[in-house]
Amino acid sequence: MSPDMGPNGNQGVLANAERQAAERGLDRFPIVDADAHHYEMQSWGSIVKYIEHPTTRRRAEEGMKLGAGRFQLLPHQLGDQQVAGRIKRRFTPQDPYEGVLHEIDRFQREMSQLGVDYSVVFPTLMLNLGLHPQAEVESAIAWAYARWITEEVLNRSETIKTMLYIPFNDPDMSLKMVETFTGKPGVVGFMVTSLRYQPVHHNRYMKFYRAVEESGLPLAFHPVYNWSERSLEQFDRFIGVHSLGFPLYNMIHLTNVVIHAIPERFPRLKFIWMECGVAWIPFLMFRLDNEYMMRPSEAPGLKKKPSEYMREFFYTSQPLEWPDNLNHLAYIFEMIHAETQLLYASDYPHWDFDLPSRIYDLPFLTEKAKRRILGRNSLELFHLPVPEKYSSGEPEATTVGDGFSQKK
Amino acid sequence: MDYLVCKEGELRERSCRLVQAGDVQIGVFRVKGKLVAYANNCIHQGGPVCQGEILGKVEEVLGTDKTIISERFSENEIHLVCPWHGWEYNLETGECAADRRLRLRPYPVVLRGDEVYVKV
């Protein structure tokens, strides 16, 4: 491919997204991105300054001098997410990187190009941090990250929010994180990265769940793939690892949460299950309900079927599946009560991101349902104010769109 | 209406020129000597498909016993890859490689003297 595409060839990577948002009139109602990402290594020098654990801090600082800080402290994953350079977030080496959170104005401009009013951001490599064999390292980085984002980012932006990383290997530290950061501006929830091997129903986590419940903020589980997972080692293509790897960990944790009746013990605790699309949810509903009917003695805390608890959970939409028959997707939306329980998420700038049009263009949704999934559900769940520009009300829907989205 | 794209000699094999034709942005390509043009909107989510990589389709090389010997880039089927999510299209036909029922929106290309025009 020639880099010379003529005088029109230098538009930014999100130029089409901006046009698409304008064509659909996505500025007529609030849109919340419940799962945007940033690349924390771009801000690592600032984050390291907040590491309080002395030996971990020295390792981080010395690692940065070598230019390889990430590999000294954060577990890394095999896998070529950009498909050998086919997927791009920059057209030329001179273009700036996307997802640089400390450049707040530029980050907010990217959000705006997507048509998003609020972004709930989460780091990227820290998705693997739950695998770290040293619990004190996970805790030190989680603490430093929380201080950095609350003291240098969230307090400088009205539109950037976060669900804070929870160092789940250490239940006491997890509890301290909730007690310390609840109420800090921009903290709208707490996040457990799903790639880890702690049973989430263990008694040692009950104080933590109680604290999150009392905070009134949601608790999210965010997975990532792990090519080193024994069963996934059988794949020699990333497509297999990624397709199964993401829902695998959420299915394990969700099963333990439900079977051990955590929702009965903490009925006001709101769970969000992230970044697996939606097709895995009915599979697990069917499967758990069927087994529960035969083995209720193994889930004595339940007062209803597993699927009934699952319908009270929240789910993020991305990466929304692309079925041949949209009726099948419509059934799933109905099964999971999507109108109130589904939260639009972009996952931008990661490789399989979704634009708001993925929801807005679904023909089986009412305008009201689209607006709830794209924004209202998250506004309510995260206790976010309606942005001022919508304070006079939202105009009615008009016919919009340019015909390139999924129509079957 | 016809929109001037460029001089014919400026459009080399497996290269693209973008042109704004009224409301629509179009990518004009030369592939196997032929000129083709598509809207710069991926079928999937509207990504800037014409600004993506141009690569031969990846093919498996099988042995006579059906074992996989290697992989190679096809010299016959050339793909255009959307830079947003990696959807691949046959550059000659606009067909989506993973689902041949889907196609990029094509536009006619005409040559007048040494100038390339696209019709909208």
Interface residues (C-beta under 8 A of the other chain):
Chain A: M1 S2 D4 M5 G6 N8 G9 Q11 V13 A15 N16 A17 Q20 V83 G85 R86 I87 K88 F91 W322 W351 D352 F353 D354 L355 S357 R358 D402 F404 S405
Chain B: V5 C6 E10 R12 R14 S15 C16 R17 L18 V19 Q20 Q25 G27 A39 N40 N41 C42 I43 H44 Q45 G46 G47 P48 C50 Q51 G52 E53 I54 L55 V81 P83 W84 H85 G86 E88 R105
